[in-house]
Amino acid sequence: MSRTDEDYGDLGERRTRRIRLVAWVTIIALIVGGGGATVFTLLFG
């Protein structure tokens, strides 16, 4: 494996982590911001 493959691997891992963080922040913001009751009703029946 060449050095560029390792660089891209690290970049992909960091990018995936950042996307996951943004997704969680967005979900939490939606719950807190407005539709909290609706989201909890959909999630927990």
Biopython code that builds the backbone (N, CA, C, O; Angstrom):
import numpy as np
from Bio.PDB.StructureBuilder import StructureBuilder

atoms = [
    (1, "MET", "N", (0.853, -1.185, 0.000)),
    (1, "MET", "CA", (0.000, 0.000, 0.000)),
    (1, "MET", "C", (0.895, 1.243, 0.000)),
    (1, "MET", "O", (1.875, 1.310, 0.741)),
    (2, "SER", "N", (0.553, 2.211, -0.824)),
    (2, "SER", "CA", (1.376, 3.409, -0.932)),
    (2, "SER", "C", (0.968, 4.452, 0.107)),
    (2, "SER", "O", (-0.051, 4.312, 0.784)),
    (3, "ARG", "N", (1.757, 5.464, 0.213)),
    (3, "ARG", "CA", (1.503, 6.530, 1.194)),
    (3, "ARG", "C", (0.203, 7.270, 0.883)),
    (3, "ARG", "O", (-0.516, 7.667, 1.800)),
    (4, "THR", "N", (-0.103, 7.458, -0.396)),
    (4, "THR", "CA", (-1.331, 8.184, -0.741)),
    (4, "THR", "C", (-2.572, 7.403, -0.307)),
    (4, "THR", "O", (-3.567, 8.005, 0.096)),
    (5, "ASP", "N", (-2.526, 6.079, -0.383)),
    (5, "ASP", "CA", (-3.660, 5.278, 0.085)),
    (5, "ASP", "C", (-3.892, 5.482, 1.575)),
    (5, "ASP", "O", (-5.034, 5.577, 2.026)),
    (6, "GLU", "N", (-2.801, 5.551, 2.338)),
    (6, "GLU", "CA", (-2.940, 5.776, 3.777)),
    (6, "GLU", "C", (-3.523, 7.152, 4.050)),
    (6, "GLU", "O", (-4.371, 7.310, 4.928)),
    (7, "ASP", "N", (-3.073, 8.144, 3.302)),
    (7, "ASP", "CA", (-3.604, 9.491, 3.482)),
    (7, "ASP", "C", (-5.099, 9.530, 3.193)),
    (7, "ASP", "O", (-5.874, 10.108, 3.955)),
    (8, "TYR", "N", (-5.493, 8.913, 2.091)),
    (8, "TYR", "CA", (-6.911, 8.904, 1.756)),
    (8, "TYR", "C", (-7.720, 8.122, 2.789)),
    (8, "TYR", "O", (-8.851, 8.494, 3.101)),
    (9, "GLY", "N", (-7.150, 7.050, 3.317)),
    (9, "GLY", "CA", (-7.833, 6.282, 4.352)),
    (9, "GLY", "C", (-8.083, 7.119, 5.586)),
    (9, "GLY", "O", (-9.176, 7.095, 6.152)),
    (10, "ASP", "N", (-7.068, 7.861, 6.003)),
    (10, "ASP", "CA", (-7.217, 8.726, 7.170)),
    (10, "ASP", "C", (-8.230, 9.830, 6.888)),
    (10, "ASP", "O", (-9.044, 10.173, 7.745)),
    (11, "LEU", "N", (-8.173, 10.378, 5.690)),
    (11, "LEU", "CA", (-9.109, 11.434, 5.317)),
    (11, "LEU", "C", (-10.538, 10.908, 5.325)),
    (11, "LEU", "O", (-11.449, 11.587, 5.797)),
    (12, "GLY", "N", (-10.734, 9.705, 4.804)),
    (12, "GLY", "CA", (-12.064, 9.121, 4.787)),
    (12, "GLY", "C", (-12.595, 8.876, 6.188)),
    (12, "GLY", "O", (-13.776, 9.090, 6.459)),
    (13, "GLU", "N", (-11.715, 8.424, 7.079)),
    (13, "GLU", "CA", (-12.135, 8.180, 8.460)),
    (13, "GLU", "C", (-12.533, 9.481, 9.140)),
    (13, "GLU", "O", (-13.559, 9.540, 9.819)),
    (14, "ARG", "N", (-11.729, 10.525, 8.962)),
    (14, "ARG", "CA", (-12.048, 11.817, 9.577)),
    (14, "ARG", "C", (-13.326, 12.391, 8.987)),
    (14, "ARG", "O", (-14.132, 12.986, 9.702)),
    (15, "ARG", "N", (-13.514, 12.214, 7.670)),
    (15, "ARG", "CA", (-14.711, 12.727, 7.010)),
    (15, "ARG", "C", (-15.955, 12.003, 7.520)),
    (15, "ARG", "O", (-16.984, 12.630, 7.769)),
    (16, "THR", "N", (-15.859, 10.689, 7.674)),
    (16, "THR", "CA", (-16.978, 9.912, 8.185)),
    (16, "THR", "C", (-17.334, 10.352, 9.598)),
    (16, "THR", "O", (-18.511, 10.492, 9.930)),
    (17, "ARG", "N", (-16.319, 10.570, 10.432)),
    (17, "ARG", "CA", (-16.562, 11.004, 11.808)),
    (17, "ARG", "C", (-17.250, 12.365, 11.825)),
    (17, "ARG", "O", (-18.168, 12.595, 12.612)),
    (18, "ARG", "N", (-16.794, 13.277, 10.940)),
    (18, "ARG", "CA", (-17.397, 14.606, 10.899)),
    (18, "ARG", "C", (-18.841, 14.546, 10.427)),
    (18, "ARG", "O", (-19.702, 15.238, 10.969)),
    (19, "ILE", "N", (-19.111, 13.724, 9.420)),
    (19, "ILE", "CA", (-20.479, 13.595, 8.916)),
    (19, "ILE", "C", (-21.384, 13.028, 10.009)),
    (19, "ILE", "O", (-22.509, 13.495, 10.186)),
    (20, "ARG", "N", (-20.898, 12.023, 10.745)),
    (20, "ARG", "CA", (-21.682, 11.444, 11.829)),
    (20, "ARG", "C", (-21.975, 12.488, 12.898)),
    (20, "ARG", "O", (-23.096, 12.554, 13.402)),
    (21, "LEU", "N", (-20.981, 13.308, 13.253)),
    (21, "LEU", "CA", (-21.177, 14.351, 14.249)),
    (21, "LEU", "C", (-22.221, 15.358, 13.780)),
    (21, "LEU", "O", (-23.104, 15.742, 14.548)),
    (22, "VAL", "N", (-22.126, 15.788, 12.528)),
    (22, "VAL", "CA", (-23.102, 16.736, 11.978)),
    (22, "VAL", "C", (-24.501, 16.138, 12.000)),
    (22, "VAL", "O", (-25.468, 16.834, 12.307)),
    (23, "ALA", "N", (-24.617, 14.854, 11.677)),
    (23, "ALA", "CA", (-25.929, 14.201, 11.688)),
    (23, "ALA", "C", (-26.526, 14.204, 13.087)),
    (23, "ALA", "O", (-27.704, 14.525, 13.249)),
    (24, "TRP", "N", (-25.745, 13.855, 14.098)),
    (24, "TRP", "CA", (-26.256, 13.841, 15.467)),
    (24, "TRP", "C", (-26.644, 15.241, 15.928)),
    (24, "TRP", "O", (-27.684, 15.419, 16.562)),
    (25, "VAL", "N", (-25.823, 16.229, 15.616)),
    (25, "VAL", "CA", (-26.143, 17.605, 16.008)),
    (25, "VAL", "C", (-27.447, 18.047, 15.354)),
    (25, "VAL", "O", (-28.271, 18.706, 15.988)),
    (26, "THR", "N", (-27.635, 17.685, 14.084)),
    (26, "THR", "CA", (-28.865, 18.041, 13.376)),
    (26, "THR", "C", (-30.070, 17.375, 14.015)),
    (26, "THR", "O", (-31.097, 18.024, 14.214)),
    (27, "ILE", "N", (-29.965, 16.099, 14.339)),
    (27, "ILE", "CA", (-31.075, 15.385, 14.967)),
    (27, "ILE", "C", (-31.426, 16.016, 16.306)),
    (27, "ILE", "O", (-32.601, 16.246, 16.592)),
    (28, "ILE", "N", (-30.429, 16.296, 17.124)),
    (28, "ILE", "CA", (-30.671, 16.894, 18.440)),
    (28, "ILE", "C", (-31.278, 18.284, 18.292)),
    (28, "ILE", "O", (-32.178, 18.651, 19.048)),
    (29, "ALA", "N", (-30.790, 19.061, 17.322)),
    (29, "ALA", "CA", (-31.335, 20.396, 17.097)),
    (29, "ALA", "C", (-32.808, 20.332, 16.682)),
    (29, "ALA", "O", (-33.611, 21.163, 17.107)),
    (30, "LEU", "N", (-33.157, 19.354, 15.858)),
    (30, "LEU", "CA", (-34.556, 19.208, 15.456)),
    (30, "LEU", "C", (-35.433, 18.845, 16.644)),
    (30, "LEU", "O", (-36.537, 19.371, 16.789)),
    (31, "ILE", "N", (-34.944, 17.945, 17.495)),
    (31, "ILE", "CA", (-35.722, 17.533, 18.656)),
    (31, "ILE", "C", (-35.911, 18.709, 19.613)),
    (31, "ILE", "O", (-37.026, 18.973, 20.063)),
    (32, "VAL", "N", (-34.828, 19.410, 19.923)),
    (32, "VAL", "CA", (-34.891, 20.518, 20.877)),
    (32, "VAL", "C", (-35.627, 21.708, 20.272)),
    (32, "VAL", "O", (-36.395, 22.390, 20.952)),
    (33, "GLY", "N", (-35.385, 21.946, 19.000)),
    (33, "GLY", "CA", (-35.895, 23.159, 18.371)),
    (33, "GLY", "C", (-37.396, 23.232, 18.249)),
    (33, "GLY", "O", (-37.974, 24.271, 18.569)),
    (34, "GLY", "N", (-38.053, 22.188, 17.805)),
    (34, "GLY", "CA", (-39.477, 22.338, 17.596)),
    (34, "GLY", "C", (-40.278, 21.075, 17.768)),
    (34, "GLY", "O", (-41.182, 21.019, 18.602)),
    (35, "GLY", "N", (-39.959, 20.058, 16.993)),
    (35, "GLY", "CA", (-40.816, 18.889, 16.966)),
    (35, "GLY", "C", (-40.422, 17.832, 17.961)),
    (35, "GLY", "O", (-40.464, 16.644, 17.642)),
    (36, "GLY", "N", (-40.041, 18.225, 19.160)),
    (36, "GLY", "CA", (-39.593, 17.260, 20.153)),
    (36, "GLY", "C", (-40.652, 16.229, 20.480)),
    (36, "GLY", "O", (-40.366, 15.032, 20.479)),
    (37, "ALA", "N", (-41.871, 16.670, 20.760)),
    (37, "ALA", "CA", (-42.948, 15.748, 21.122)),
    (37, "ALA", "C", (-43.258, 14.810, 19.958)),
    (37, "ALA", "O", (-43.466, 13.613, 20.157)),
    (38, "THR", "N", (-43.288, 15.350, 18.758)),
    (38, "THR", "CA", (-43.589, 14.530, 17.585)),
    (38, "THR", "C", (-42.513, 13.479, 17.372)),
    (38, "THR", "O", (-42.824, 12.319, 17.105)),
    (39, "VAL", "N", (-41.258, 13.871, 17.486)),
    (39, "VAL", "CA", (-40.164, 12.927, 17.280)),
    (39, "VAL", "C", (-40.201, 11.836, 18.336)),
    (39, "VAL", "O", (-40.068, 10.658, 18.007)),
    (40, "PHE", "N", (-40.379, 12.204, 19.600)),
    (40, "PHE", "CA", (-40.424, 11.199, 20.649)),
    (40, "PHE", "C", (-41.609, 10.262, 20.466)),
    (40, "PHE", "O", (-41.493, 9.065, 20.728)),
    (41, "THR", "N", (-42.746, 10.786, 20.020)),
    (41, "THR", "CA", (-43.914, 9.936, 19.760)),
    (41, "THR", "C", (-43.613, 8.947, 18.643)),
    (41, "THR", "O", (-43.970, 7.773, 18.746)),
    (42, "LEU", "N", (-42.958, 9.405, 17.570)),
    (42, "LEU", "CA", (-42.626, 8.503, 16.473)),
    (42, "LEU", "C", (-41.605, 7.448, 16.904)),
    (42, "LEU", "O", (-41.706, 6.286, 16.510)),
    (43, "LEU", "N", (-40.619, 7.856, 17.718)),
    (43, "LEU", "CA", (-39.567, 6.925, 18.127)),
    (43, "LEU", "C", (-40.067, 5.896, 19.144)),
    (43, "LEU", "O", (-39.748, 4.711, 19.045)),
    (44, "PHE", "N", (-40.839, 6.349, 20.104)),
    (44, "PHE", "CA", (-41.198, 5.495, 21.230)),
    (44, "PHE", "C", (-42.642, 5.065, 21.248)),
    (44, "PHE", "O", (-43.101, 4.475, 22.226)),
    (45, "GLY", "N", (-43.375, 5.351, 20.172)),
    (45, "GLY", "CA", (-44.756, 4.889, 20.066)),
    (45, "GLY", "C", (-45.667, 5.741, 20.887)),
    (45, "GLY", "O", (-46.874, 5.500, 20.920)),
]
sb = StructureBuilder()
sb.init_structure("model")
sb.init_model(0)
sb.init_chain("A")
sb.init_seg("    ")
for serial, (resi, resn, name, xyz) in enumerate(atoms, 1):
    if name == "N":
        sb.init_residue(resn, " ", resi, " ")
    sb.init_atom(name, np.array(xyz, "f"), 0.0, 1.0, " ", f" {name:<3s}", serial, name[0])
structure = sb.get_structure()
